[in-house]
Every structure is written in structure tokens, then in C-alpha cells.
């Protein structure tokens, strides 16, 4: 309305004559009155009070604002046209891994140091990361405890570009980085969630410079994470959608070396060779030409604490794959969700289903029911009707029914199931599993884990007390100076027998040998008695870690303790191998006694 009044006033205004001295920057009073109601009264008051006519000043301000508005409009219009026809861009959603790659890359670039709009993040995210720039670990002082408030104070925060537009040059080319966040609906859920996106823009009609930048960021990220394994779990139910948002990244852990898995070497080598052949790029075509579904499944079974899950983690680390963990005991997990999760898996990955026997997928009851009289049948029907009515009153949620056996089978190898993944199941009780779940085609290889044998006890001791990095040798390359009569029966430890660490009697007496191990000391070891048979368990002269390991294995019975139990005992003495050897017999007796008491209490309770 004010604009219409201004134009009406402009038409009605008496323009000054050609010989008038009125300045062009001084607008007519009626125009100013249209924009500023009461202007004439205000200007007259100021003129009478101060003797100053503000008409010229107000007119100049109006002209400056109008000119700035016009230039801004023209610039925005020209920029939109330039962006539309002479610039290229790529949009990246936060659900994709590329988003993490770009943000990590930007955090290390100059833009994160010079920009005026930054977002701060904690400098260290993993428990095993050291302080940025720290070359060595702090010394352990047994007399003083670590104060992690001071430790964390040394960690500088990391900075990333905040939301908004940022401009930077990279390799002589101009780029624009735009970070946005908006709220979107969670599929069918009436819940709003934040969805972040990143847009990379460059000048030119080709997106190749942006693609090269993304590739550089990805290579930098993967180089940093090449010795780590990414762990993914299902997203919360209210956040699950289509595509990669079904899974979320929960951790990045150092890859576990396969040598640290306590298992017979032939079993490990057989599993690794089979997976290596399965993941080879030429294998999918071989499967397709023969009409065989491109899937592979492994069942790891044995007592708790024998290393089943450890092998799955080591497999993911060896082949550089992400590991996707699914808990079938989650009552909020439906068969539809499970199928969506399997369909959202990448082409190559490790899918881990832990303790599958605990999910209720046991053998189906096929025993014949005894004949019942009519009265019992009628009572059973009445009871079933009452139960059904009670459930309907309670409005039992179908989403809390869990996963059925048929639903799991359809997800694993149904018509629409995903191919190319490595499926690993672990169980403590393989006999309880339904035959349909573990038949060939779904489970292609079964690996049995047992309690620790003498050779495995030997390896656990060697790995615990060997210097870091000295155990990473291919087992077939180990060479020991042995008599031929015992060479074939010796375990293949993760240690090079041609290099031994000489121990002094003083170190053995005090129970700590780490400080007495000279670097680079080599000698021919005493003949190592293999700890596999009782007749060969004579106590050798304790002059090396190998001798201590052999004696340690001799003092423990085979197939009685799990590797986890033995490792837990050694961890409490991780720098005192001589002490571990002295105290292992007492520990063994106490554990066996506790087991016996527990068994008696259980028998009395059931009897």
C-alpha cells in the first residue's frame, strides 16, 4: 500500500524546472511522506528545533538502500545463472560413507584453520589412539596412578567446517563446500529426524574435479583405517529406512591378527583359503555359470570362551571387510527388518550372527503327541481360546514376536536374498540347531572349537610374553633347532625358535624378566619338549621364554580350561612370566575346586 502511495505521489509531484537548483538526491516531500508516515511533521519539528533540514539526508539514505537492493538482486540473479550453466556440483548425504570421508579430509585441510564458521569435535575418539603428535607412549610408573584428566587436557580438539557455505582452493581450483541440515520424516514413523547433506561445487561444466577430490578424500580415509575393522549394527527401529541407513557405524577397532586366534593351524588355514577363493573376483562368474547361489556360510561351534567370535573378527581384518553384527534375540527385530538388513548389505562383507542357539531357533518338535480323550481336547481348546482372548485384550505388539526360523532362512538364502556376503554363525550348542538351518548350502563349513590343548596353552604363553611384533610370522616358516624324534610332535608356536631371549637367574627369582631381555640376543635353544604327551613333559632348564612356556603348558591339563580362562590368568601377570609359572598350579586347583562345588550345588538343587 505504501508503495502504491509512493508512486501516486510521484505522479502528482511537481518536478522542478530546468533552471531549478533542487538537487537530484533530494526526493519530493510527498514521496518521503508515503514511505514514512508523519515525515512532514517530524522534519518541520527538527527544522524548527535544530535548524536542520533532514530531507537531503533521508533522500540520500533512500537512494543508497535502493541502489544496494538493486545490486543485490542483480548479483543473485547473475550468480544463479552462472551456477546453473557454468558450475557443477555433487550432493552427498550423511547416510553414505563418503560423507565421513569428506568431513575427515576437510578437518585436515587449511579451510578448517582459516574459516570463521567451525564446529569443534573431540580430538581422540578411540581408546587406543594416542595424543596427536605423540611419538611414544608414557612410561608406566607403578608408584603413581595415571590421571586421565591431565591426559585428556593434552588432546587438542579437532575442527570441521560448520553449517553454511565455505569456499576454498585446492590444487589451483576453486571449490565451494556447503553443509546443510534439515528435518525429515522417519519413513512411516511420526518422528522427525535431522538429515545432513554436503554439496561440493566447482567452476566448470565437468564434475571430474569434484570426483577427484572425493577419491582423494576416500583414499586418505582408507589409508588411515587400513589396519582397522569397521563395526556396524542395525540402526534404531525408529530410524530405519531404505538403503544404507538401515545400518549404522558404531566403532572402528584395530584389526585382529589371525595369529592371535587360538585354533589349530590347519583349521584356520582351511577357513582362510576357502574364504579367499570365495571372495576372488572370478568366483561370482563361476557360480553364475553353474547356477549356484553365490553365498558362503560358516558355523563356529564350541564351548564359551574358545575364540569363536575372535575368528570372525580376524577374518574381517585379514580380508579388509566391514563386519555387520545382528542380534536375533532383539524382540524389536521383525522378519521384515531382517530382510531389509540383508538386502542393504554391501557386496562383500562379514555378517556375524552370535549365539544363534540363544535366539530360540532350536530343533522343531516332531515327536508324536499321545492320544487324548475328548474331555482333554475340549479343555485344551478352551484354554487356547482364553489365551487368545487375553492376548487380544493386552494388544500384543506383533513387532515384539521376534524372528522365526522360516524368516531367518528366507533372509539367508531366499529368492530375494543378498549374495556375496560371508555369513558367520556362532553357537555353544550345535546339536540344538534345526537341521534346516545348518544344512549344506546355508552352512558350507563347520569349525569346531575346543578347550585349550597343550600346544594352544604353549602359544598363549608365548604370545603374552613375547615382544610386540615378534609373533607375526607365517606358521609354516617357523624353524626350531630340535631333535628329529620330537620335531614332528612339537606345536607350531607363533615365535621364531632361532631367536630367544636369555633370562637371568636373578630375573627368574624376582618374577619379572622383561628388563633382563637383551635386544638382539640369539642362541640355540635347549631341546624343547613338546607339551602334547605326558611322557614328554620333563621340566627343562628354564633359560628362555620358550622353556617357561613349555613348563607352563606341562602344569595345566589339556582340554580342561578355555583359552579365555588361561588368557585371563595371564593378563593379571602380563609382565611377570616367572610369577605366572609359579602360581599356575594354585590357580588350576582353585578353579577345579570351584567347578566341583558348583556341580555339587546344581546336583543337589535338581535332586
TARADA-V170512 format. One record per pair of residues at least 4 apart in sequence whose ideal C-beta (glycine too) atoms are under 6 Angstrom apart, sorted by the first residue. I is the first residue (numbers start at 1). GAP is how many residues later the second one is. Records with the same first field share a line. If there is no record, write none. Layout:
I: GAP / GAP
This chain:
2: 32
5: 29
6: 25 / 28 / 29
9: 21 / 22 / 25
10: 21
13: 15 / 17
16: 4 / 6
22: 4
25: 34 / 35
26: 29 / 30 / 33
27: 4 / 5 / 32
32: 4 / 7 / 26
33: 6 / 7
38: 4
39: 4
43: 11
45: 4
46: 4 / 8
47: 6
54: 4
79: 4
82: 4
83: 4
87: 114 / 116
88: 114 / 119
89: 110 / 112
90: 110 / 117 / 120
91: 108
92: 6 / 7 / 106
93: 104
94: 5 / 102
95: 149 / 150
101: 116 / 117 / 120
102: 96 / 115
103: 57
104: 117
105: 112 / 115
106: 6 / 54 / 55
107: 5 / 51 / 53
110: 4
111: 4 / 55 / 57
112: 47
115: 46 / 51
117: 45 / 47
118: 41 / 44
119: 41 / 43
120: 37 / 39
121: 37
123: 32 / 33 / 34 / 35
124: 5 / 31
130: 4
131: 23 / 24
148: 4
161: 5
163: 16 / 18
165: 13
166: 11
167: 9
168: 7
169: 5
170: 5
173: 36
174: 29
175: 27
176: 25
178: 21
179: 19
180: 17
181: 13 / 15
182: 13
183: 9 / 11
184: 11
186: 5 / 7 / 52
187: 54
189: 49
191: 47
200: 10
202: 7 / 8
207: 4
227: 28
228: 24 / 26
229: 24 / 26 / 87 / 88
230: 22 / 92
231: 19 / 20 / 92
232: 15 / 17 / 90 / 92
233: 17 / 92
234: 107
235: 4 / 5 / 13
237: 95
240: 6
241: 4
246: 94 / 95 / 98
255: 62
256: 4 / 57 / 58 / 61
258: 56 / 60
259: 212 / 235
261: 46 / 49 / 50 / 53
262: 45 / 194 / 301
263: 4 / 5
265: 4 / 210 / 227
267: 180
278: 5 / 18
284: 10
287: 5 / 7
294: 125 / 126
295: 124
296: 126 / 148
297: 126 / 145 / 146 / 147
298: 126 / 147
299: 126 / 139 / 144 / 147
300: 8 / 126 / 147
301: 126 / 129
302: 4 / 146 / 147 / 148
304: 124
305: 257 / 259
306: 143 / 256
307: 142 / 256
308: 118 / 141
309: 117
312: 40 / 112
316: 5 / 7 / 34
321: 27 / 28 / 29
322: 27
323: 27 / 29
324: 25 / 27
325: 27
326: 27
328: 31 / 75
329: 29 / 30
331: 69 / 71
333: 4
334: 65
335: 72
338: 65 / 73
339: 72
342: 69 / 76
343: 75
345: 4 / 73 / 76
347: 73
348: 72
349: 72
350: 72
351: 70 / 72
352: 72
353: 72
354: 72
356: 69 / 71
357: 70 / 72 / 75
361: 44
362: 70
363: 71
364: 70
372: 4 / 5
391: 5
403: 4 / 5
405: 29
410: 4
412: 30
413: 4 / 29
433: 4 / 5
435: 4
438: 5
451: 108 / 109 / 111
452: 4 / 5 / 109 / 111 / 114
453: 105
454: 77 / 78 / 99 / 104
455: 36
457: 96 / 99
458: 33 / 35 / 73 / 91 / 95
459: 34 / 35
460: 106 / 107
461: 88 / 91
462: 4 / 31 / 33 / 87
463: 8 / 31
464: 106
465: 80 / 112
466: 4 / 5 / 29
471: 23
473: 4 / 23
475: 17
478: 14
480: 17
481: 43
482: 4 / 5
483: 44
486: 44
489: 41 / 43
490: 40
499: 23
500: 23 / 25 / 44
501: 16 / 44
502: 19
503: 4 / 5 / 10 / 40
504: 12
507: 6 / 9
508: 70
511: 65 / 67 / 68
512: 64
513: 64
514: 61
525: 19 / 21
526: 14 / 15
528: 18 / 22
529: 7 / 9 / 21
530: 6
531: 19 / 22 / 23
537: 17
539: 12
540: 7
542: 5 / 6
543: 4
548: 29 / 33
552: 29
555: 29 / 30
556: 32
561: 4 / 5
563: 4
569: 18
570: 10
573: 6 / 7
583: 4
603: 4
